[in-house]
Amino acid sequence: EATCDTLAEIHNLDWKAVGLGDLGKPDGYVERQVRGWAERYKKARTDDVPQVEKLGAWLEEHRPTESGATLVHNDFKYDNIVLSADLTRVLAVLDWEMATIGDPLMDLGTALGYWIEPDDPPVFQITVFGPTNRPGNLTRVEFAERWSRATGRDASDVLFYYVFALFKLAVVAQQLYKRWVDGFTKEDRYAMMLEGVQAVATSALVAVDKGRIDRLGE
């Protein structure tokens, strides 16, 4: 809950008043993100992964209009926050190098993309990024609803942003895999990244097919 409330606090910040007016270009943010990450995938492509191609087409077809502009962190997850010893407060937020001014729903989607639930299908569990699937955590829907109440922003169409977050993760995995294929790294873990690309993209398509971000294991 403190993690969710902190993301809402970031999005409620008066970014112009605190001198962040030159941090980014909010107009056209969603369009640039979708097309930019699709282009990154094309440049890093090695193998034929039809799930990613299908996902990219869906995102372009369903790209929404901007919902507004706030400060966005762009990598908000458990391992980028410092919690108090009793886990009730967030003391600091780390890793701001991708921060900009943009659509806060994209930032919410990024957080949800990292948020694996205990009853998600096995393909989701492969890509777990933190202890979100342990007892006591909010569900993705509960996280989105709490964020919506705290910000006063509508999160009812969060599916697109969640799916886009998974697409980004698939692209990052593909970029790492290409580094291994091209011989820029010898680390064995990168040799397995293609499986990560397939797993994350498949997870996103499960959500697309079901038309929701919850109860994906049913």
Buried (B, 14 or more C-beta within 10 A) or exposed (E): EEBBBBBBBBBBEEBEEEEBEEBBEBEEBBBEBBBEBBEBBEEBBBEEBEBBBBBBEBBEEBBEEBBEBBBBBBBBBBEBBEBEEEEEEBEEBEBEEEBBBBBBBBBBBBBBBBBBBBEBEEBBBBBBBBEBBEEEBBBBBEBBBBBBEBBEBEBEEBBBBBBBBBBBBBBBBBBBBBBBBEEEBEEEEBEEBBEBBBBBBBBBBBBBEEEBBBEBEE
